[in-house]
Amino acid sequence: MSDKALIFQDWVALYGDDLYNWAYVKTSSKELSEDLVQETFISGFKSFDKFENRSKPKTWLITILNNKIIDHFRKSSKVSYLSIEKNGEIFSDKMFDEENFWINNLDDTIWSTSKSENSSFVELKLKECLNNLPEKWNLAISYKYFSEKETKEICQELEVSVSNYWQIIHRAKLLLKKCIEI
Protein backbone atom coordinates (compact mmCIF):
# COMPACT_ATOMS: atom_id res chain seq x y z
CA MET A 1 0.00 0.00 0.00
CA SER A 2 1.31 3.47 -0.89
CA ASP A 3 2.11 6.16 1.67
CA LYS A 4 -0.83 8.19 0.38
CA ALA A 5 -3.23 5.26 0.88
CA LEU A 6 -1.91 4.62 4.39
CA ILE A 7 -2.31 8.27 5.34
CA PHE A 8 -5.87 8.31 4.04
CA GLN A 9 -6.67 5.08 5.84
CA ASP A 10 -5.61 6.80 9.06
CA TRP A 11 -7.61 9.92 8.21
CA VAL A 12 -10.75 7.88 7.61
CA ALA A 13 -10.34 6.28 11.04
CA LEU A 14 -9.47 9.57 12.77
CA TYR A 15 -11.90 11.99 11.12
CA GLY A 16 -14.69 9.88 9.60
CA ASP A 17 -17.05 10.22 12.57
CA ASP A 18 -16.46 13.96 12.92
CA LEU A 19 -17.11 14.52 9.22
CA TYR A 20 -20.26 12.39 9.36
CA ASN A 21 -21.55 14.31 12.40
CA TRP A 22 -20.90 17.63 10.67
CA ALA A 23 -22.69 16.48 7.50
CA TYR A 24 -25.62 15.18 9.54
CA VAL A 25 -26.00 18.51 11.35
CA LYS A 26 -26.12 20.29 7.99
CA THR A 27 -28.36 17.81 6.11
CA SER A 28 -30.41 15.90 8.74
CA SER A 29 -30.11 12.80 6.56
CA LYS A 30 -28.13 9.73 7.55
CA GLU A 31 -27.82 8.39 4.00
CA LEU A 32 -26.93 11.75 2.48
CA SER A 33 -24.35 12.39 5.21
CA GLU A 34 -22.70 9.03 4.55
CA ASP A 35 -22.61 9.74 0.80
CA LEU A 36 -21.18 13.22 1.28
CA VAL A 37 -18.45 11.95 3.63
CA GLN A 38 -17.55 9.21 1.15
CA GLU A 39 -17.38 11.78 -1.68
CA THR A 40 -15.24 13.98 0.56
CA PHE A 41 -12.68 11.24 1.14
CA ILE A 42 -12.63 10.35 -2.56
CA SER A 43 -12.06 14.00 -3.52
CA GLY A 44 -9.46 14.41 -0.81
CA PHE A 45 -7.64 11.30 -1.96
CA LYS A 46 -7.65 12.49 -5.58
CA SER A 47 -6.38 15.95 -4.65
CA PHE A 48 -4.01 14.80 -1.90
CA ASP A 49 -1.04 16.31 -3.75
CA LYS A 50 -2.64 19.76 -3.38
CA PHE A 51 -2.72 19.47 0.43
CA GLU A 52 0.08 21.77 1.59
CA ASN A 53 -0.08 21.18 5.36
CA ARG A 54 -1.01 24.83 5.91
CA SER A 55 -3.99 23.58 7.88
CA LYS A 56 -4.77 20.45 9.81
CA PRO A 57 -6.00 17.48 7.73
CA LYS A 58 -9.37 17.59 9.50
CA THR A 59 -9.82 21.28 8.60
CA TRP A 60 -8.93 20.55 4.97
CA LEU A 61 -11.39 17.64 4.84
CA ILE A 62 -14.17 19.69 6.45
CA THR A 63 -13.62 22.39 3.83
CA ILE A 64 -14.04 19.77 1.10
CA LEU A 65 -17.14 18.43 2.89
CA ASN A 66 -18.66 21.91 3.19
CA ASN A 67 -18.20 22.37 -0.56
CA LYS A 68 -19.88 19.00 -1.18
CA ILE A 69 -22.81 20.03 1.04
CA ILE A 70 -23.15 23.37 -0.76
CA ASP A 71 -23.02 21.64 -4.15
CA HIS A 72 -25.70 19.20 -3.03
CA PHE A 73 -28.07 21.97 -1.94
CA ARG A 74 -27.41 23.96 -5.10
CA LYS A 75 -28.30 20.95 -7.21
CA SER A 76 -31.37 20.11 -5.16
CA SER A 77 -32.63 23.71 -5.23
CA LYS A 78 -32.14 23.76 -9.00
CA VAL A 79 -34.11 20.52 -9.32
CA SER A 80 -36.87 21.91 -7.10
CA TYR A 81 -37.00 25.04 -9.18
CA LEU A 82 -37.17 23.14 -12.45
CA SER A 83 -40.00 20.97 -11.18
CA ILE A 84 -42.36 23.63 -9.84
CA GLU A 85 -45.73 23.09 -11.45
CA LYS A 86 -49.03 24.73 -10.65
CA ASN A 87 -52.29 24.62 -12.59
CA GLY A 88 -50.54 22.98 -15.53
CA GLU A 89 -47.96 25.77 -15.77
CA ILE A 90 -44.36 24.58 -15.40
CA PHE A 91 -41.94 27.17 -14.07
CA SER A 92 -38.43 26.65 -15.38
CA ASP A 93 -35.30 28.47 -16.45
CA LYS A 94 -36.86 28.66 -19.91
CA MET A 95 -39.14 31.37 -18.52
CA PHE A 96 -36.14 33.69 -17.92
CA ASP A 97 -33.82 35.31 -20.46
CA GLU A 98 -30.03 35.59 -20.14
CA GLU A 99 -30.42 38.61 -17.87
CA ASN A 100 -32.94 36.76 -15.64
CA PHE A 101 -35.94 38.77 -16.80
CA TRP A 102 -39.31 37.10 -17.28
CA ILE A 103 -39.81 36.09 -20.92
CA ASN A 104 -43.57 35.56 -21.07
CA ASN A 105 -45.94 38.48 -21.38
CA LEU A 106 -48.13 38.06 -18.36
CA ASP A 107 -51.84 38.65 -18.32
CA ASP A 108 -52.57 41.60 -16.02
CA THR A 109 -56.28 40.91 -15.68
CA ILE A 110 -56.09 40.12 -11.97
CA TRP A 111 -54.60 43.55 -11.29
CA SER A 112 -57.20 45.44 -13.34
CA THR A 113 -60.14 45.13 -10.87
CA SER A 114 -60.54 47.05 -7.65
CA LYS A 115 -58.46 46.17 -4.60
CA SER A 116 -61.45 45.50 -2.35
CA GLU A 117 -62.87 42.90 -4.75
CA ASN A 118 -59.63 40.99 -4.92
CA SER A 119 -57.94 41.55 -1.57
CA SER A 120 -59.12 38.38 0.15
CA PHE A 121 -58.66 36.35 -3.03
CA VAL A 122 -55.16 37.70 -3.57
CA GLU A 123 -54.26 37.12 0.08
CA LEU A 124 -55.38 33.47 -0.08
CA LYS A 125 -53.70 33.01 -3.43
CA LEU A 126 -50.48 34.59 -2.13
CA LYS A 127 -50.39 32.14 0.80
CA GLU A 128 -50.95 29.24 -1.58
CA CYS A 129 -48.26 30.50 -3.94
CA LEU A 130 -45.79 31.04 -1.08
CA ASN A 131 -46.30 27.43 -0.01
CA ASN A 132 -45.48 26.29 -3.56
CA LEU A 133 -42.08 28.02 -3.58
CA PRO A 134 -38.94 26.04 -2.76
CA GLU A 135 -38.37 26.15 0.99
CA LYS A 136 -35.37 28.49 0.88
CA TRP A 137 -37.22 30.91 -1.43
CA ASN A 138 -40.28 30.88 0.82
CA LEU A 139 -38.09 31.63 3.84
CA ALA A 140 -36.27 34.44 2.04
CA ILE A 141 -39.53 36.14 1.07
CA SER A 142 -41.12 35.55 4.48
CA TYR A 143 -38.12 36.88 6.38
CA LYS A 144 -37.78 39.95 4.16
CA TYR A 145 -41.41 41.02 3.86
CA PHE A 146 -43.18 39.54 6.88
CA SER A 147 -40.48 39.40 9.56
CA GLU A 148 -38.66 42.48 8.25
CA LYS A 149 -35.27 40.96 9.01
CA GLU A 150 -32.14 42.63 7.71
CA THR A 151 -30.48 41.25 4.56
CA LYS A 152 -27.30 40.30 6.41
CA GLU A 153 -29.25 38.35 9.03
CA ILE A 154 -31.31 36.53 6.38
CA CYS A 155 -28.19 35.59 4.40
CA GLN A 156 -26.58 34.16 7.52
CA GLU A 157 -29.67 32.19 8.44
CA LEU A 158 -30.15 30.80 4.91
CA GLU A 159 -26.40 30.36 4.44
CA VAL A 160 -26.32 32.20 1.11
CA SER A 161 -24.27 35.07 -0.27
CA VAL A 162 -25.87 38.49 -0.63
CA SER A 163 -25.90 38.23 -4.44
CA ASN A 164 -27.50 34.77 -4.26
CA TYR A 165 -30.06 36.14 -1.79
CA TRP A 166 -31.10 38.92 -4.19
CA GLN A 167 -31.32 36.40 -7.03
CA ILE A 168 -33.60 34.23 -4.87
CA ILE A 169 -35.79 37.24 -3.98
CA HIS A 170 -36.00 38.32 -7.62
CA ARG A 171 -37.00 34.90 -8.94
CA ALA A 172 -39.35 34.19 -6.04
CA LYS A 173 -41.20 37.45 -6.65
CA LEU A 174 -41.55 36.63 -10.34
CA LEU A 175 -42.90 33.17 -9.55
CA LEU A 176 -45.31 34.62 -7.00
CA LYS A 177 -46.60 37.14 -9.53
CA LYS A 178 -47.03 34.45 -12.18
CA CYS A 179 -48.73 32.09 -9.70
CA ILE A 180 -51.17 34.78 -8.52
CA GLU A 181 -52.02 35.74 -12.09
CA ILE A 182 -52.74 32.15 -13.09
C-alpha positions in Angstrom: 0.0 0.0 0.0 1.3 3.5 -0.9 2.1 6.2 1.7 -0.8 8.2 0.4 -3.2 5.3 0.9 -1.9 4.6 4.4 -2.3 8.3 5.3 -5.9 8.3 4.0 -6.7 5.1 5.8 -5.6 6.8 9.1 -7.6 9.9 8.2 -10.8 7.9 7.6 -10.3 6.3 11.0 -9.5 9.6 12.8 -11.9 12.0 11.1 -14.7 9.9 9.6 -17.1 10.2 12.6 -16.5 14.0 12.9 -17.1 14.5 9.2 -20.3 12.4 9.4 -21.6 14.3 12.4 -20.9 17.6 10.7 -22.7 16.5 7.5 -25.6 15.2 9.5 -26.0 18.5 11.3 -26.1 20.3 8.0 -28.4 17.8 6.1 -30.4 15.9 8.7 -30.1 12.8 6.6 -28.1 9.7 7.5 -27.8 8.4 4.0 -26.9 11.7 2.5 -24.4 12.4 5.2 -22.7 9.0 4.6 -22.6 9.7 0.8 -21.2 13.2 1.3 -18.4 12.0 3.6 -17.6 9.2 1.1 -17.4 11.8 -1.7 -15.2 14.0 0.6 -12.7 11.2 1.1 -12.6 10.4 -2.6 -12.1 14.0 -3.5 -9.5 14.4 -0.8 -7.6 11.3 -2.0 -7.7 12.5 -5.6 -6.4 15.9 -4.6 -4.0 14.8 -1.9 -1.0 16.3 -3.8 -2.6 19.8 -3.4 -2.7 19.5 0.4 0.1 21.8 1.6 -0.1 21.2 5.4 -1.0 24.8 5.9 -4.0 23.6 7.9 -4.8 20.5 9.8 -6.0 17.5 7.7 -9.4 17.6 9.5 -9.8 21.3 8.6 -8.9 20.5 5.0 -11.4 17.6 4.8 -14.2 19.7 6.5 -13.6 22.4 3.8 -14.0 19.8 1.1 -17.1 18.4 2.9 -18.7 21.9 3.2 -18.2 22.4 -0.6 -19.9 19.0 -1.2 -22.8 20.0 1.0 -23.1 23.4 -0.8 -23.0 21.6 -4.2 -25.7 19.2 -3.0 -28.1 22.0 -1.9 -27.4 24.0 -5.1 -28.3 20.9 -7.2 -31.4 20.1 -5.2 -32.6 23.7 -5.2 -32.1 23.8 -9.0 -34.1 20.5 -9.3 -36.9 21.9 -7.1 -37.0 25.0 -9.2 -37.2 23.1 -12.4 -40.0 21.0 -11.2 -42.4 23.6 -9.8 -45.7 23.1 -11.5 -49.0 24.7 -10.6 -52.3 24.6 -12.6 -50.5 23.0 -15.5 -48.0 25.8 -15.8 -44.4 24.6 -15.4 -41.9 27.2 -14.1 -38.4 26.7 -15.4 -35.3 28.5 -16.4 -36.9 28.7 -19.9 -39.1 31.4 -18.5 -36.1 33.7 -17.9 -33.8 35.3 -20.5 -30.0 35.6 -20.1 -30.4 38.6 -17.9 -32.9 36.8 -15.6 -35.9 38.8 -16.8 -39.3 37.1 -17.3 -39.8 36.1 -20.9 -43.6 35.6 -21.1 -45.9 38.5 -21.4 -48.1 38.1 -18.4 -51.8 38.7 -18.3 -52.6 41.6 -16.0 -56.3 40.9 -15.7 -56.1 40.1 -12.0 -54.6 43.5 -11.3 -57.2 45.4 -13.3 -60.1 45.1 -10.9 -60.5 47.1 -7.6 -58.5 46.2 -4.6 -61.5 45.5 -2.3 -62.9 42.9 -4.8 -59.6 41.0 -4.9 -57.9 41.6 -1.6 -59.1 38.4 0.2 -58.7 36.3 -3.0 -55.2 37.7 -3.6 -54.3 37.1 0.1 -55.4 33.5 -0.1 -53.7 33.0 -3.4 -50.5 34.6 -2.1 -50.4 32.1 0.8 -50.9 29.2 -1.6 -48.3 30.5 -3.9 -45.8 31.0 -1.1 -46.3 27.4 0.0 -45.5 26.3 -3.6 -42.1 28.0 -3.6 -38.9 26.0 -2.8 -38.4 26.1 1.0 -35.4 28.5 0.9 -37.2 30.9 -1.4 -40.3 30.9 0.8 -38.1 31.6 3.8 -36.3 34.4 2.0 -39.5 36.1 1.1 -41.1 35.6 4.5 -38.1 36.9 6.4 -37.8 39.9 4.2 -41.4 41.0 3.9 -43.2 39.5 6.9 -40.5 39.4 9.6 -38.7 42.5 8.2 -35.3 41.0 9.0 -32.1 42.6 7.7 -30.5 41.2 4.6 -27.3 40.3 6.4 -29.2 38.3 9.0 -31.3 36.5 6.4 -28.2 35.6 4.4 -26.6 34.2 7.5 -29.7 32.2 8.4 -30.2 30.8 4.9 -26.4 30.4 4.4 -26.3 32.2 1.1 -24.3 35.1 -0.3 -25.9 38.5 -0.6 -25.9 38.2 -4.4 -27.5 34.8 -4.3 -30.1 36.1 -1.8 -31.1 38.9 -4.2 -31.3 36.4 -7.0 -33.6 34.2 -4.9 -35.8 37.2 -4.0 -36.0 38.3 -7.6 -37.0 34.9 -8.9 -39.4 34.2 -6.0 -41.2 37.5 -6.6 -41.5 36.6 -10.3 -42.9 33.2 -9.5 -45.3 34.6 -7.0 -46.6 37.1 -9.5 -47.0 34.4 -12.2 -48.7 32.1 -9.7 -51.2 34.8 -8.5 -52.0 35.7 -12.1 -52.7 32.2 -13.1 
